[in-house]
Amino acid sequence: MGVLLDVATLLDAPGAPNATRVGELLGAWLTDCDRLAPVAEESKYNEMHVVGLGVCTLLHRSALAGYEAFRLAVALGAHAPRVELHAEPPSEMLW
């Protein structure tokens, strides 16, 4: 629950988030969130989903130098094989 609170706090803060802090939260998402945790019946999400959405929002808000050249798979490093990336928008995915 710690990383979830950290993400929520940063989402509520004014201005662009600190890129270093967002990177730390991305690392915490990869190592601390259980992707196999059961999802909440009412939302269909678990903590991993919510934190991931928050980190994506923070990345979008960041004023990162070279943002256009950012590659998530490279940023994920050794964790990249554990994260499934899709080119299609979630709204068009067949669940």
Backbone as a chain_set.jsonl record, in Angstrom:
{"seq": "MGVLLDVATLLDAPGAPNATRVGELLGAWLTDCDRLAPVAEESKYNEMHVVGLGVCTLLHRSALAGYEAFRLAVALGAHAPRVELHAEPPSEMLW", "coords": {"N": [[0.824, -1.188, 0.0], [2.139, 1.137, 0.374], [3.51, 2.154, -1.957], [1.322, 2.78, -3.499], [0.148, 4.87, -2.048], [2.245, 6.714, -2.233], [2.242, 7.234, -5.01], [-0.337, 8.317, -5.288], [-0.085, 10.618, -3.716], [1.829, 12.076, -5.164], [0.426, 12.421, -7.535], [-1.504, 14.21, -6.695], [-0.023, 16.467, -6.205], [0.934, 19.796, -7.158], [2.046, 20.939, -10.427], [4.669, 19.644, -12.641], [5.768, 16.312, -12.126], [8.739, 15.167, -10.409], [11.183, 13.714, -12.352], [13.056, 11.809, -11.523], [11.905, 10.818, -9.188], [9.579, 9.712, -10.253], [10.717, 7.664, -11.744], [11.707, 6.109, -9.633], [9.295, 5.298, -8.512], [8.295, 3.799, -10.629], [10.121, 1.69, -10.568], [9.458, 0.659, -8.031], [6.854, -0.137, -8.539], [7.342, -2.257, -10.283], [8.669, -4.078, -8.626], [7.33, -4.263, -6.156], [4.558, -4.54, -6.413], [2.01, -6.941, -6.681], [1.298, -8.768, -9.36], [-0.326, -10.923, -9.576], [-2.217, -10.712, -7.661], [-5.551, -10.949, -6.374], [-8.294, -9.389, -8.094], [-10.335, -6.549, -7.294], [-13.775, -7.026, -6.924], [-15.726, -5.049, -7.533], [-14.322, -3.126, -9.038], [-12.628, -4.411, -10.803], [-9.91, -4.228, -10.759], [-6.589, -4.546, -9.338], [-4.091, -3.674, -6.855], [-1.714, -3.491, -8.34], [-2.618, -2.79, -10.915], [-3.781, -0.251, -10.429], [-1.648, 1.281, -9.398], [0.073, 1.114, -11.601], [-1.434, 2.505, -13.547], [-1.383, 5.024, -12.343], [1.389, 5.596, -12.368], [1.785, 5.709, -15.135], [0.28, 8.003, -15.695], [1.771, 9.895, -14.278], [4.177, 9.761, -15.714], [3.263, 10.768, -18.131], [2.726, 13.39, -17.388], [5.223, 14.34, -16.82], [7.967, 16.469, -17.487], [10.071, 15.469, -19.305], [13.355, 15.43, -20.534], [14.037, 14.585, -23.835], [11.736, 13.135, -24.136], [10.26, 12.235, -26.345], [11.899, 10.29, -27.339], [11.777, 8.339, -25.469], [11.697, 5.0, -24.372], [9.784, 2.542, -23.126], [10.319, -0.207, -22.755], [13.102, -0.243, -22.675], [13.54, 1.332, -20.4], [12.464, -0.336, -18.491], [14.309, -2.329, -18.366], [15.838, -5.233, -17.141], [13.438, -6.162, -16.246], [11.65, -6.008, -18.296], [10.797, -8.332, -19.852], [8.805, -9.325, -18.197], [6.67, -7.673, -18.395], [3.889, -7.043, -20.3], [3.579, -5.461, -23.308], [1.467, -3.532, -25.362], [0.466, -2.347, -28.553], [-2.061, -1.54, -29.285], [-4.799, 0.537, -28.23], [-6.135, 0.308, -24.889], [-8.918, 0.523, -24.861], [-9.692, -0.687, -27.17], [-9.067, -3.286, -26.885], [-9.776, -6.775, -26.611], [-11.212, -8.109, -23.964]], "CA": [[0.0, 0.0, 0.0], [3.036, 2.29, 0.43], [3.746, 2.728, -3.279], [0.041, 3.352, -3.928], [0.026, 6.165, -1.377], [3.255, 7.595, -2.823], [1.754, 7.636, -6.33], [-1.491, 9.199, -5.087], [0.421, 11.904, -3.209], [2.48, 12.777, -6.272], [-0.626, 12.803, -8.482], [-2.202, 15.366, -6.128], [0.896, 17.604, -6.095], [0.887, 20.697, -8.322], [3.201, 20.982, -11.32], [5.204, 18.415, -13.23], [6.475, 15.5, -11.134], [10.175, 14.983, -10.543], [11.427, 12.529, -13.179], [13.772, 10.809, -10.726], [10.925, 10.202, -8.29], [8.71, 8.87, -11.074], [11.511, 6.465, -12.023], [11.715, 5.29, -8.424], [7.968, 4.685, -8.382], [8.226, 2.762, -11.659], [10.855, 0.552, -10.016], [8.666, 0.083, -6.942], [5.723, -0.831, -9.174], [7.839, -3.515, -10.837], [9.153, -5.02, -7.616], [6.496, -4.355, -4.952], [3.146, -4.821, -6.698], [1.763, -8.339, -7.034], [0.439, -8.83, -10.542], [-1.227, -12.064, -9.436], [-3.176, -10.463, -6.578], [-6.936, -10.945, -6.862], [-8.853, -8.075, -8.418], [-11.534, -6.178, -6.545], [-14.963, -7.354, -7.716], [-16.434, -3.854, -8.01], [-13.54, -2.317, -9.981], [-11.882, -5.308, -11.696], [-8.492, -3.865, -10.66], [-5.881, -4.773, -8.088], [-3.141, -2.585, -6.588], [-0.763, -3.401, -9.449], [-3.261, -2.041, -11.986], [-3.992, 1.141, -10.019], [-0.337, 1.935, -9.34], [0.548, 1.23, -12.982], [-2.151, 3.619, -14.174], [-0.856, 6.253, -11.751], [2.743, 5.824, -12.89], [1.615, 6.151, -16.524], [-0.174, 9.394, -15.641], [2.916, 10.705, -13.863], [5.09, 9.828, -16.862], [2.652, 11.667, -19.105], [2.839, 14.755, -16.865], [6.624, 14.71, -16.633], [8.648, 17.24, -18.527], [11.326, 14.746, -19.449], [14.184, 15.717, -21.701], [14.061, 13.428, -24.706], [10.504, 12.366, -23.923], [9.867, 11.594, -27.602], [12.77, 9.138, -27.566], [11.623, 7.411, -24.347], [11.253, 3.654, -24.703], [9.445, 1.881, -21.874], [11.014, -1.495, -22.648], [14.482, 0.045, -22.265], [13.483, 1.802, -19.021], [12.159, -1.479, -17.632], [15.529, -3.116, -18.239], [15.707, -6.684, -16.971], [12.045, -6.495, -15.933], [10.837, -5.879, -19.512], [10.099, -9.554, -20.267], [7.684, -9.608, -17.303], [5.608, -6.704, -18.661], [3.351, -7.219, -21.641], [3.3, -4.173, -23.941], [0.568, -3.636, -26.514], [0.354, -1.133, -29.341], [-3.451, -1.122, -29.407], [-5.351, 1.183, -27.037], [-6.933, -0.6, -24.043], [-10.347, 0.597, -25.209], [-9.938, -1.542, -28.34], [-8.67, -4.667, -26.573], [-10.836, -7.731, -26.292], [-10.952, -8.697, -22.654]], "C": [[0.869, 1.254, 0.0], [3.241, 2.947, -0.917], [2.457, 3.351, -3.821], [-0.155, 4.733, -3.317], [1.023, 7.167, -1.946], [2.804, 8.11, -4.188], [0.598, 8.618, -6.185], [-1.053, 10.576, -4.616], [1.044, 12.712, -4.327], [1.464, 13.207, -7.323], [-1.372, 14.051, -8.008], [-1.33, 16.621, -6.065], [0.798, 18.483, -7.342], [2.157, 20.605, -9.162], [3.619, 19.621, -11.833], [5.953, 17.619, -12.164], [7.958, 15.391, -11.442], [10.438, 13.661, -11.265], [12.143, 11.434, -12.401], [12.802, 10.071, -9.816], [9.981, 9.29, -9.064], [9.436, 7.574, -11.437], [11.582, 5.535, -10.838], [10.373, 4.579, -8.238], [7.753, 3.602, -9.428], [8.948, 1.507, -11.169], [10.095, -0.141, -8.894], [7.463, -0.673, -7.491], [6.165, -2.207, -9.672], [8.177, -4.545, -9.764], [8.189, -5.245, -6.456], [5.047, -4.757, -5.216], [2.985, -6.25, -7.216], [0.785, -8.418, -8.199], [-0.545, -9.995, -10.486], [-2.243, -11.881, -8.309], [-4.589, -10.465, -7.144], [-7.423, -9.521, -7.132], [-10.091, -7.824, -7.567], [-12.751, -6.393, -7.447], [-15.621, -6.115, -8.319], [-15.658, -3.063, -9.056], [-12.84, -3.138, -11.057], [-10.386, -4.972, -11.748], [-7.915, -4.384, -9.355], [-4.865, -3.634, -7.925], [-2.152, -2.407, -7.736], [-1.343, -2.577, -10.593], [-3.345, -0.553, -11.643], [-2.668, 1.896, -9.973], [0.216, 2.116, -10.748], [-0.126, 2.367, -13.732], [-1.634, 4.956, -13.651], [0.527, 6.593, -12.268], [2.673, 6.29, -14.345], [1.184, 7.615, -16.575], [0.978, 10.307, -15.249], [3.928, 10.833, -14.991], [4.559, 10.79, -17.916], [2.807, 13.125, -18.682], [4.278, 15.247, -16.789], [7.144, 15.504, -17.814], [10.038, 16.625, -18.696], [12.07, 15.192, -20.698], [14.242, 14.454, -22.542], [12.831, 12.561, -24.578], [10.089, 11.611, -25.186], [10.688, 10.336, -27.879], [12.641, 8.087, -26.46], [11.085, 6.075, -24.829], [11.038, 2.893, -23.401], [10.201, 0.577, -21.705], [12.463, -1.304, -22.206], [14.504, 0.48, -20.806], [13.212, 0.652, -18.054], [13.357, -2.396, -17.44], [15.259, -4.602, -18.154], [14.277, -7.114, -16.671], [11.159, -6.51, -17.186], [10.143, -7.178, -19.931], [8.883, -9.898, -19.404], [6.495, -8.691, -17.542], [5.169, -6.857, -20.107], [2.958, -5.857, -22.212], [2.449, -4.4, -25.182], [0.518, -2.309, -27.249], [-1.085, -0.633, -29.405], [-3.944, -0.47, -28.122], [-6.173, 0.204, -26.206], [-8.417, -0.605, -24.397], [-10.711, -0.303, -26.389], [-9.552, -3.0, -28.088], [-9.9, -5.515, -26.281], [-10.488, -8.408, -24.991], [-11.699, -9.948, -22.545]], "O": [[0.384, 2.333, -0.341], [3.156, 4.17, -1.024], [2.512, 4.354, -4.532], [-0.579, 5.663, -4.004], [0.691, 8.339, -2.123], [2.965, 9.293, -4.488], [0.554, 9.635, -6.878], [-1.589, 11.589, -5.065], [0.807, 13.916, -4.427], [1.629, 14.259, -7.942], [-1.818, 14.857, -8.824], [-1.849, 17.724, -5.889], [0.602, 17.98, -8.449], [3.217, 20.236, -8.657], [3.018, 18.595, -11.512], [6.7, 18.201, -11.378], [8.377, 15.508, -12.594], [9.965, 12.61, -10.833], [11.865, 10.252, -12.601], [12.867, 8.849, -9.686], [9.623, 8.214, -8.584], [8.829, 6.503, -11.436], [11.527, 4.315, -10.996], [10.325, 3.41, -7.856], [7.102, 2.594, -9.151], [8.448, 0.394, -11.333], [10.082, -1.369, -8.808], [7.094, -1.725, -6.969], [5.452, -3.196, -9.505], [7.992, -5.744, -9.969], [8.219, -6.305, -5.832], [4.379, -5.266, -4.316], [3.737, -6.7, -8.081], [-0.409, -8.165, -8.039], [-1.495, -10.044, -11.268], [-3.037, -12.78, -8.03], [-4.803, -10.029, -8.275], [-7.004, -8.574, -6.467], [-10.797, -8.753, -7.173], [-12.746, -5.982, -8.607], [-16.026, -6.129, -9.482], [-16.269, -2.39, -9.887], [-12.496, -2.607, -12.113], [-9.684, -5.384, -12.671], [-8.641, -4.631, -8.392], [-4.794, -2.738, -8.765], [-1.791, -1.277, -8.066], [-0.64, -1.754, -11.179], [-3.019, 0.3, -12.469], [-2.578, 3.025, -10.455], [0.773, 3.169, -11.058], [0.528, 3.107, -14.468], [-1.467, 5.906, -14.415], [0.809, 7.751, -12.575], [3.429, 7.177, -14.743], [1.673, 8.379, -17.408], [1.141, 11.38, -15.828], [4.481, 11.913, -15.201], [5.324, 11.54, -18.521], [2.998, 13.998, -19.528], [4.517, 16.451, -16.703], [6.809, 15.245, -18.97], [11.043, 17.2, -18.278], [11.49, 15.314, -21.777], [14.472, 13.366, -22.013], [12.879, 11.369, -24.882], [9.621, 10.475, -25.105], [10.229, 9.427, -28.571], [13.317, 7.06, -26.503], [10.128, 6.024, -25.602], [11.987, 2.63, -22.662], [10.68, 0.284, -20.61], [12.992, -2.116, -21.447], [15.376, 0.057, -20.048], [13.685, 0.673, -16.918], [13.418, -3.151, -16.47], [14.546, -5.166, -18.984], [13.934, -8.287, -16.822], [10.025, -6.984, -17.127], [8.982, -7.126, -20.336], [8.025, -10.674, -19.825], [5.428, -8.897, -16.964], [5.988, -6.804, -21.025], [2.096, -5.177, -21.656], [2.68, -5.335, -25.95], [0.528, -1.252, -26.618], [-1.314, 0.567, -29.561], [-3.546, -0.882, -27.032], [-6.849, -0.655, -26.774], [-9.091, -1.624, -24.249], [-11.878, -0.641, -26.589], [-9.693, -3.847, -28.97], [-10.913, -5.033, -25.776], [-9.551, -9.205, -24.935], [-11.63, -10.62, -21.516]]}, "num_chains": 1, "name": "protein.A"}
